[in-house]
Amino acid sequence: MQPNVKVIAFDTSAAHCAAALLLGDRIITRVDEMSKGQAEHLMPMLEEMLAAEGHTWPDLDAIGVGTGPGNFTGIRIAVSAARGLALGLGKPAIGVNGFDARIYGETLPITAVIPAPRGQSYVQEFNEAGTSSQPKLIADQETVSADWPNATTLEKTAEQLISATAWITAERIGNDTHRPTPLYVRAADAAPPRDQAPAILL
């Protein structure tokens, strides 16, 4: 990781706007709880954090963003914002998924479990080298316990997760050339209408 790196990272994949500003070896975090309104709240929040530390957008070396799994709309809000900032600033945008944030600093190998809606779980396995399997959505905790008896539900706070996202972003500068992409492990809750579309009369 380059010295005195400046990174801002943010995540809206849950019922909050979470952000971390990494300035060298110092990190400032902020988590604003909210079930809706993240799209309008995110950018002013980030600008407030930068201004409080006497920095502006061009001072940053990279943008980090949480890519899920989580709320579909929330993930899209954050990923779109990161891509837009990267394009406008000419800075790299680096996606960090929730599994990587949760296992940051943990001893490998590990099977990580993230609670999902309706009693389900997201599961991903990591070997000693950090190489992972494809994440899976498991219907119930009993299946997780039976198939992955050593699985670990890593209970971390939003502050811890967004801090990890910022640190991982800093470590990936110069090594991650892919645009951030949402990590959708489950199908969207919204389904297309089954009724036939009305005819358009010209």
Phi, psi and omega in degrees: 000135182291150182288153176054035180293146178237118184225140167243134181231147181211160183209132176230032184279354177231194184278059180195167160249116179245138181213152176222137176246113181260120181236093184067245179255014181244140182227136178242129181241155176210133177230115177255113182288133177193140180269342176206167179091009181299325183298320180280333187274330192299303186297314175301323178298313180296319180295324176297318180296317178297313183297323181297335180257007178075028181239160174234171184306316182296344179288343186284150175265336182196161175245128176250147182215138174285129186253010179101185008286162181163210181292126185301310182296317179299317179298316181297321179301309184292316182295319178296318178298317181296318179295319179295317178297317180299318180293315182290326184266345186069031180246154178288141170252128187237123179273139178230118181277166186295332177292312180299321179294322182287326182272358181300122181085357179273160179277130178264154001286161180204146171250113186265140180237130175242125177300139179239168180300156175058038175073009179273175180217144169266135183229136174214138181258139178233130178272187185298332181273358181088000177287138188242159170278174173289137178294148182233151171257120183251136191291329184208161183292331180297319178294320178300313182296324181286316185274333180228075185298338180260013181296148184238122172275107186274097181280103179234148181284164177299324178296317179295319182291318181287330173297314179298321179299319179293315180296317179297319177303313180300320181289336183266358179301128181088349181245347183245108184255002183270142174293147177302137181229132179302141174260099178258108180270329180247162177288154179296146178292325182283135179244150178294150181297145181272339180291145178294139179297144180292149178289143178264119182267127180261000000 
